[in-house]
Amino acid sequence: MPVDRDKVLGASLGKSSGSWVTDDVILYHLGIGAGFAATDDSELQFTYEAQLKVLPSFAVVAASSFSSRCKPAKDPDSGGLGLHNVPGLEFNPALLLHGEQAITLSGPLPVEAEFTSESRIAEVYDKGKAALVIIESEAKDSGGKPLFTNRMSLFLRGEGGFGGPSGPAAGNEPPKRKPDGVVESKTLPQQALLYRLNGDKNPLHADPGFAKKGGFDKPIIHGLCSYGIVCKAVVDGALAGDVARVAGYEARFRGVAFPGETYLTSYWQEGDKLIIEAKSKERDAVIISNAAVTLR
């Protein structure tokens, strides 16, 4: 059945609650490649609890449904719907793609927190061959203060053509000049195995046989792991490790990366934004595109 935009738009996906502690933050940082220069202060600020900062991209796993830290709220009015149960939205889960990810932050993330999160379908666009569903999740701390908002864009292939708006054109195109900086980030052969401990246990990132069924010669790195690797590269290379300067971060998943590859993250300063693109050094293939960090 075609998507019924009137029914889908604004649908609640429920509430959840949970917490994170210092070790969760450090594990996430190790999962996206922190700690190569293990004794440097620039790396210890992400891997050692005595001086720990939280990378902004931690927001994508802090309140993720994949994580054991996050549980459905015990609230009979919370909605509690999975995406596949939303009235007016039928799709084949095998044809779902995570296309884009964006976060906005109220300030630097704390190293430990208790939170509640509420999710809804914020927008639905008709892309012709696919429906593009935007899921928005807002997280607040135990005192009700906003922590961050996640916006996840999902392509439901084969579900377009329902007559809705097509949505805005892709933005954050790099300017026609050399980048202001390029940061190299070498990944480990076991990078995906480390990152999956944050909760996303999709065998595509660990099982060679499963990866081959998906069309890959070997397991690939999680898209959100690439999202974090690029975030760290920008914080290190352009912001001298100052996580507090990041007010928002958005990116499009353009291609895949393989464990052991080197990311080349280029950035261009454009007003209050850093425009970003990341490639595989070994394959000269784009991994992250149409990306930007909004600065405070």
PyMOL commands that set and color helices and strands:
alter all, ss='L'
color gray80, all
select helices_A, chain A and resi 5-8+22-31+41-47+49-51+56-62+83-85+93-95+191-198+203-205+208-213+223-239+243-245
alter helices_A, ss='H'
color red, helices_A
select strands_A, chain A and resi 12-20+70-72+96-105+113-126+130-141+146-157+181-186+246-253+262-270+273-280+285-295
alter strands_A, ss='S'
color yellow, strands_A
deselect
rebuild
show_as cartoon
